[in-house]
Every structure is written in C-alpha cells, then in structure tokens.
Amino acid sequence: MNLGPVPQVVAARPRPRQPRRRGRRILAGPATGRPGPPKVALIPACIGRIIGQWAVASAEVHDMKVGFIGLGNMGAGMATNLLRAGHEMTVFNRNAEKRRPLIDLGARAAETVAQACTGEVVITMLADDSALRRVALGEDGIVDKLRQGATHISMSTVSVELTRDLTQAHEQAGQRFVAAPVFGRPEMAAAAKLYIVVAGAPAAIEFCQPLFAAMGQRTFPFGTEPAAASLVKLAGNFMIAATIETLGEALSLVGKGGIEPGTFVELLTSTLFPAPAYRIYGALISQSEFRPAGFAAPLGHKDVRLLLAAAESLRVPMPIGSLLNDRFLRLLAQGGESLDWSAISQLAAADAGLPRIGRS
C-alpha cells in the first residue's frame, strides 16, 4: 500500500476562484465567541509541528453552500459551528429528530442524501465504513448526485481501503475529494477545538480551509493522497487506546496497593504525562465515568480492527493492537456496547481481582 510521499511544507497559494457567495468580515476572539483564525502546519516525514499562524485578528470569510451528513455526537457540534460561522447549511441524518436543533438555528433539512449534495461542498461524519460506503457510493449517493468540481470532505474514521475507493470514484466523476478525520471528543467538537488531519489536492484543501477553521483549532496537512489521512487517524486512535490500556493496568496496580487512583493520575498529569489523552482518560478511568459514552466501545473496536487490517496489508506486526482487539471483544461480549471505549481499562482491574478502578 503506497500512500505516496509526505510533503515537507504546505505552502499557501492564491485562490484561483472564490465560490459564489456573499462576503463579510468576522472578528475572531473571546468577545465574539468565534474560533480564531487557523494555524498553518509544517509536516516533516517523521512528525508534524506548527510553524506559523495568521498575523491578524480578523480574516475575510466567504460563506459557502455546504451539505452536512451525519449529526451524531461529533457531527452535530461540527455542523453547528459551520452554521454559526455563517455558512449556508443543508443537513441530513437518518434520524430526522437529530436535524431539529440545526434547523432551529437556520439550517435547511434534507430529506435525502441527494438533497444535501446541491452545494459546493458536502461533509460526511458517519460511524463506519458501511455507512459511508452506502451514503457515498450507493445509488443516488454523493458520487451520483454531487456536481462536477464540487468537493466531498470525509471527516469519518474509516479504512484506508474505503478512502482509496472514494478517491477513485470522485476522480472518475470529476469531483474533488478530501479526507479530513478529526481528533477530539464531542465537547471539543462543540467548542470548535478539534484537531483536523487533512490530505488531498492542495487546491481542494485550501478551498476548504474556512470550513476547517470553523470546526477546529489546528489543521495538519499530510500530503496529496487522501488515504494518508485515514492511516494517520487510525494510528493516532491506536495510541489513545494503548494509553487507556496502560492507564488501566497502572491504576489497577496502585489501587490494589492501597493508593488512591485519582491522586496518582494528578501526579502523572502534572509531571511526566501532561498530554490531553492522559488528563481526559485518567480522570474518566479513576472515577469510573463511562456513561454517557463520548466515544462508544464498538467504535473503538472498529478502529482497532481497521488498524490491524492496514498493518497486515503493510506487513507491520502490531502486538499491542492485537491485545487491544481482544480487550474490546471481551468488553463487548460482557455487554459493554453502551460504554465509553475507556471502559476497557476496567478489564485490567478485573484481572487483578478488583471490582473496579475508582468509584462507580
């Protein structure tokens, strides 16, 4: 599986065309409640780091006509932020009730996928490969109905294989395709604080940047091949799941030794491990807070399976990935479908003869 070279620098270039829309100037900052201007990222082959940011506190924003498909825990917040940024939104969800809050804010309701594909951009934020394949590649789906030259942004966490299929299908239809999966939980989506990993044609990414700026705090380009973004997202989710497992094991150890798990987490996150994954999941695990699920256990299992499929295609052994797959299978077999994926941490406690980590 050749994902192509990763560019060393993503350089800004002039817009060849501004889309048909009205323009206005929006000030960013705490007083407006709007997210600030986007950062620009330099991505070496080994690691991504931020190299610069906009030097002004305001930017010319051009409203786009956008369709949004998938209004779940993540998609609802993302679509709301696009609407609040002034974009003309048409929203579709199989459960019509999930459209209501967006309609109340001014979005149009789409009764079909096709009705969400009438604008310049359609965004999908769906649960898994089967849902995205059906919506994008099925009869009367996105590829069938999106006009030539329009852009599909896939923000779902899906397989590398499906991302390749979508890339080919959109290219054959004369459409643009950008993969842009996100890192962040629902509260970050609602606050427009997501980290967005993008890959696709540079002109398409640049065209979509105002949308990314409305949904996230940073955008990280990973080249021209959309499948690269999907692989990066799967690798990142694997590392989060591995963090959850190590937290579960460590907290089981100290808990059985009579040490209060929350105090241990405070030590870790104040010193050696201040990263968000340790802060967020350390708190959830030490307090046994797994409902409501910000990211449900079946979705975590799905991501690990997709990771292992990509690893097998590249012939990369991932023994920790195999362990995580078994953890999720065990959690689901024991009725954990409605729990947050961080509930796999409790399996380490059960292995140690503990009823749980922290309080119930």
C-alpha positions as CSV (number, residue, x, y, z in Angstrom):
1,M,0.0,0.0,0.0
2,N,1.8,3.1,-1.3
3,L,0.5,6.3,0.4
4,G,2.9,8.5,-1.5
5,P,5.4,10.9,-0.2
6,V,4.5,13.3,2.6
7,P,5.3,16.9,1.7
8,Q,7.8,18.8,3.8
9,V,6.0,22.1,3.6
10,V,2.4,23.0,2.8
11,A,2.6,26.4,1.2
12,A,-0.2,28.9,0.8
13,R,-1.1,29.8,-2.8
14,P,-3.5,32.3,-4.3
15,R,-7.1,31.2,-4.6
16,P,-7.8,30.6,-8.3
17,R,-11.5,31.3,-7.8
18,Q,-13.7,32.5,-5.0
19,P,-17.0,30.5,-4.7
20,R,-20.3,32.2,-5.4
21,R,-21.3,33.6,-2.0
22,R,-21.6,36.9,-0.2
23,G,-18.5,38.1,1.7
24,R,-18.2,39.6,5.1
25,R,-15.6,40.3,7.7
26,I,-15.7,38.4,11.0
27,L,-13.6,39.4,14.0
28,A,-12.3,36.4,15.9
29,G,-11.7,36.2,19.6
30,P,-13.3,35.7,23.0
31,A,-15.7,38.6,22.7
32,T,-17.4,37.1,19.6
33,G,-17.4,33.5,20.8
34,R,-16.0,32.5,17.4
35,P,-12.9,30.4,16.9
36,G,-9.7,32.3,16.0
37,P,-8.0,32.1,12.6
38,P,-6.4,28.8,11.5
39,K,-2.8,27.8,12.0
40,V,-0.6,26.6,9.2
41,A,1.3,23.4,9.7
42,L,4.6,22.0,8.5
43,I,4.6,18.2,8.4
44,P,8.0,16.6,8.1
45,A,8.0,12.8,7.3
46,C,8.5,11.9,10.9
47,I,6.3,14.4,12.8
48,G,4.0,17.4,12.4
49,R,4.7,20.7,14.1
50,I,3.2,24.1,13.9
51,I,5.3,26.6,12.1
52,G,3.2,29.7,11.9
53,Q,-0.1,31.4,12.3
54,W,-2.1,34.2,11.0
55,A,-0.7,37.6,12.0
56,V,-4.1,39.4,12.1
57,A,-7.0,39.0,14.4
58,S,-9.6,39.0,11.6
59,A,-9.9,37.4,8.1
60,E,-12.1,37.8,5.1
61,V,-14.6,34.9,5.3
62,H,-16.7,33.8,2.4
63,D,-19.9,31.9,3.1
64,M,-20.2,28.5,1.4
65,K,-23.2,26.4,0.5
66,V,-22.5,23.2,2.5
67,G,-24.3,19.9,2.9
68,F,-23.6,18.0,6.2
69,I,-24.4,14.3,6.5
70,G,-24.2,12.6,9.9
71,L,-25.4,14.5,13.0
72,G,-24.2,12.2,15.8
73,N,-22.2,13.1,18.9
74,M,-19.5,14.7,16.8
75,G,-21.3,15.8,13.7
76,A,-23.9,17.9,15.5
77,G,-21.4,20.1,17.1
78,M,-19.3,20.5,13.9
79,A,-22.4,21.4,11.8
80,T,-23.5,23.9,14.4
81,N,-20.2,25.7,14.3
82,L,-20.3,25.9,10.5
83,L,-23.7,27.4,10.7
84,R,-22.7,29.9,13.3
85,A,-19.7,30.9,11.1
86,G,-22.2,32.0,8.5
87,H,-22.2,29.1,6.0
88,E,-25.4,28.1,4.3
89,M,-26.1,24.7,5.7
90,T,-28.3,21.8,4.5
91,V,-28.3,18.9,6.9
92,F,-29.2,15.2,6.6
93,N,-29.5,12.5,9.2
94,R,-31.4,9.2,9.1
95,N,-32.9,10.1,12.4
96,A,-34.9,13.2,11.5
97,E,-35.1,14.4,15.1
98,K,-31.3,15.0,15.1
99,R,-31.8,17.6,12.4
100,R,-34.2,19.7,14.6
101,P,-31.6,21.7,16.6
102,L,-29.8,22.7,13.4
103,I,-33.0,23.6,11.6
104,D,-33.9,25.8,14.6
105,L,-30.6,27.7,14.1
106,G,-31.3,28.2,10.4
107,A,-30.2,25.1,8.5
108,R,-32.3,23.6,5.8
109,A,-33.4,20.0,6.2
110,A,-32.5,17.4,3.5
111,E,-34.9,14.5,3.2
112,T,-32.4,12.5,1.1
113,V,-28.7,12.3,0.6
114,A,-29.1,13.9,-2.8
115,Q,-30.7,17.0,-1.4
116,A,-27.6,17.5,0.8
117,C,-25.4,17.4,-2.3
118,T,-26.6,20.6,-4.1
119,G,-23.8,22.9,-2.9
120,E,-20.1,23.5,-3.3
121,V,-19.1,21.1,-0.5
122,V,-20.7,18.1,1.2
123,I,-19.2,16.9,4.5
124,T,-19.7,13.4,5.9
125,M,-19.3,12.4,9.6
126,L,-20.5,8.9,9.8
127,A,-19.9,6.0,12.1
128,D,-18.2,3.4,10.0
129,D,-17.2,2.1,6.6
130,S,-20.6,0.6,5.8
131,A,-22.5,3.8,6.5
132,L,-20.1,5.9,4.4
133,R,-19.9,3.5,1.6
134,R,-23.7,3.4,1.4
135,V,-24.1,7.2,1.5
136,A,-21.2,8.0,-0.9
137,L,-21.1,5.1,-3.3
138,G,-24.7,3.8,-3.2
139,E,-27.5,4.5,-5.7
140,D,-28.4,8.2,-5.5
141,G,-25.4,8.8,-3.2
142,I,-22.9,11.5,-3.1
143,V,-20.9,10.4,-6.1
144,D,-24.1,10.1,-8.2
145,K,-25.5,13.5,-7.1
146,L,-22.6,15.9,-6.4
147,R,-21.9,18.2,-9.3
148,Q,-18.6,18.2,-11.2
149,G,-16.0,20.3,-9.5
150,A,-17.7,20.2,-6.1
151,T,-15.9,18.7,-3.0
152,H,-16.7,15.9,-0.7
153,I,-14.9,16.1,2.7
154,S,-14.9,12.8,4.6
155,M,-14.3,13.5,8.3
156,S,-15.2,10.0,9.4
157,T,-12.7,7.5,10.8
158,V,-12.8,4.8,8.1
159,S,-10.5,2.3,6.5
160,V,-7.6,3.1,4.2
161,E,-9.2,0.9,1.6
162,L,-12.5,2.8,1.6
163,T,-10.7,6.1,1.4
164,R,-8.9,4.8,-1.7
165,D,-12.2,3.7,-3.3
166,L,-13.7,7.1,-2.6
167,T,-10.7,8.9,-4.1
168,Q,-11.0,6.9,-7.3
169,A,-14.8,7.2,-7.6
170,H,-14.7,11.0,-7.1
171,E,-11.9,11.4,-9.6
172,Q,-13.8,9.5,-12.2
173,A,-16.9,11.6,-11.6
174,G,-14.9,14.9,-11.9
175,Q,-15.4,15.8,-8.3
176,R,-12.8,16.7,-5.6
177,F,-12.3,14.6,-2.5
178,V,-10.5,15.5,0.8
179,A,-10.1,13.2,3.7
180,A,-10.1,15.1,7.0
181,P,-10.6,12.9,10.0
182,V,-10.5,14.6,13.4
183,F,-9.0,14.1,16.9
184,G,-11.2,15.2,19.8
185,R,-14.2,14.2,21.8
186,P,-17.7,15.7,21.5
187,E,-17.1,18.5,23.8
188,M,-14.2,19.6,21.6
189,A,-16.4,19.4,18.5
190,A,-18.9,21.6,20.2
191,A,-16.2,24.1,21.1
192,A,-14.6,24.2,17.6
193,K,-11.4,22.8,19.2
194,L,-10.9,19.7,17.0
195,Y,-7.5,18.8,15.5
196,I,-8.1,18.1,11.8
197,V,-5.8,15.8,9.7
198,V,-6.2,16.6,6.0
199,A,-5.0,15.0,2.8
200,G,-5.9,15.7,-0.8
201,A,-5.2,18.0,-3.6
202,P,-3.6,21.3,-2.3
203,A,-6.1,23.4,-4.1
204,A,-9.0,21.5,-2.6
205,I,-7.6,21.7,0.9
206,E,-7.1,25.5,0.5
207,F,-10.6,25.9,-0.8
208,C,-12.0,24.1,2.3
209,Q,-9.8,25.8,4.9
210,P,-12.5,28.3,6.0
211,L,-14.6,25.3,6.9
212,F,-11.8,23.6,8.8
213,A,-11.2,26.9,10.7
214,A,-14.8,27.0,11.8
215,M,-14.6,23.4,13.2
216,G,-11.1,23.1,14.6
217,Q,-8.2,24.8,16.3
218,R,-5.5,23.3,14.0
219,T,-5.3,21.7,10.6
220,F,-2.4,19.3,9.8
221,P,-1.9,18.5,6.1
222,F,-0.5,15.1,5.3
223,G,0.0,15.1,1.6
224,T,-2.0,14.8,-1.6
225,E,-3.2,11.2,-1.2
226,P,-6.4,11.1,1.0
227,A,-5.6,7.6,2.3
228,A,-2.7,9.0,4.2
229,A,-5.1,11.0,6.5
230,S,-7.0,7.8,7.2
231,L,-3.9,5.9,8.1
232,V,-2.7,8.8,10.4
233,K,-6.1,8.8,12.2
234,L,-6.1,5.1,12.8
235,A,-2.5,5.2,14.1
236,G,-3.5,8.1,16.4
237,N,-6.6,6.3,17.7
238,F,-4.4,3.2,18.3
239,M,-2.1,5.2,20.5
240,I,-5.0,6.6,22.5
241,A,-6.4,3.1,23.0
242,A,-3.0,1.9,24.1
243,T,-2.9,4.8,26.6
244,I,-6.2,3.7,28.0
245,E,-4.9,0.2,28.5
246,T,-1.7,1.3,30.2
247,L,-3.7,3.6,32.5
248,G,-6.0,0.7,33.4
249,E,-3.1,-1.5,34.2
250,A,-1.1,1.1,36.2
251,L,-4.2,2.3,38.2
252,S,-5.1,-1.3,39.0
253,L,-1.6,-1.8,40.4
254,V,-1.6,1.2,42.6
255,G,-5.2,0.8,43.6
256,K,-4.6,-2.8,44.8
257,G,-1.6,-1.4,46.7
258,G,-3.9,1.0,48.6
259,I,-3.1,4.2,46.6
260,E,-6.0,6.5,45.6
261,P,-6.2,6.3,41.8
262,G,-7.2,10.0,41.4
263,T,-4.1,11.1,43.3
264,F,-1.9,9.0,41.1
265,V,-3.5,10.5,38.0
266,E,-2.9,14.0,39.3
267,L,0.8,13.2,39.8
268,L,1.1,11.8,36.3
269,T,-0.7,14.6,34.5
270,S,1.1,17.3,36.5
271,T,4.6,16.0,35.7
272,L,5.6,13.3,33.2
273,F,2.3,12.9,31.2
274,P,0.5,16.3,30.8
275,A,-0.9,15.4,27.4
276,P,-4.7,15.6,26.9
277,A,-5.1,11.8,26.5
278,Y,-3.7,11.2,30.0
279,R,-5.7,14.1,31.5
280,I,-9.0,13.2,29.9
281,Y,-8.9,9.4,30.2
282,G,-7.0,9.4,33.5
283,A,-9.9,11.3,35.0
284,L,-12.6,9.1,33.4
285,I,-10.9,5.9,34.5
286,S,-10.1,6.9,38.0
287,Q,-13.7,8.0,38.5
288,S,-15.2,5.1,36.6
289,E,-17.2,7.5,34.4
290,F,-18.1,5.5,31.3
291,R,-21.7,6.8,30.7
292,P,-22.7,8.6,28.6
293,A,-20.2,7.4,26.0
294,G,-18.3,10.2,24.3
295,F,-16.8,7.5,22.0
296,A,-18.6,4.2,22.3
297,A,-16.8,0.9,22.8
298,P,-18.0,-0.6,19.4
299,L,-16.4,2.3,17.6
300,G,-13.2,1.9,19.4
301,H,-13.2,-1.8,18.4
302,K,-14.0,-0.9,14.8
303,D,-10.9,1.4,14.7
304,V,-8.6,-1.2,16.1
305,R,-9.8,-3.7,13.5
306,L,-9.2,-1.2,10.8
307,L,-5.8,-0.5,12.2
308,L,-4.9,-4.2,12.2
309,A,-6.1,-4.6,8.6
310,A,-3.9,-1.7,7.5
311,A,-1.0,-3.1,9.4
312,E,-1.5,-6.5,7.8
313,S,-1.5,-5.0,4.3
314,L,1.8,-3.2,5.1
315,R,3.2,-6.3,6.9
316,V,3.7,-4.4,10.1
317,P,3.3,-6.6,13.3
318,M,1.3,-4.7,16.0
319,P,1.1,-7.0,19.0
320,I,-0.4,-4.2,21.2
321,G,-3.0,-3.7,18.6
322,S,-3.9,-7.4,18.8
323,L,-4.1,-7.1,22.6
324,L,-6.5,-4.2,22.3
325,N,-8.6,-6.1,19.9
326,D,-9.0,-8.8,22.5
327,R,-9.8,-6.3,25.2
328,F,-12.6,-4.7,23.1
329,L,-14.0,-8.2,22.2
330,R,-14.1,-9.1,25.9
331,L,-15.8,-5.8,26.9
332,L,-18.4,-6.2,24.2
333,A,-19.0,-9.8,25.0
334,Q,-19.8,-8.8,28.6
335,G,-22.4,-6.3,27.5
336,G,-20.3,-3.1,27.2
337,E,-21.8,-1.8,24.0
338,S,-23.1,1.4,25.6
339,L,-20.0,2.2,27.5
340,D,-17.2,4.7,26.5
341,W,-14.3,2.9,25.0
342,S,-12.2,3.8,28.0
343,A,-14.1,1.1,29.9
344,I,-11.6,-1.4,28.6
345,S,-9.5,-0.1,31.4
346,Q,-11.7,-1.9,33.9
347,L,-10.7,-5.3,32.4
348,A,-7.2,-4.8,34.0
349,A,-8.9,-4.3,37.3
350,A,-11.0,-7.5,36.9
351,D,-7.8,-9.4,36.0
352,A,-6.3,-8.1,39.3
353,G,-9.3,-9.2,41.3
354,L,-10.6,-5.7,41.8
355,P,-14.3,-4.8,41.3
356,R,-13.4,-1.6,39.5
357,I,-10.9,1.2,39.4
358,G,-12.0,4.2,41.4
359,R,-15.7,4.8,42.3
360,S,-18.8,3.6,40.5
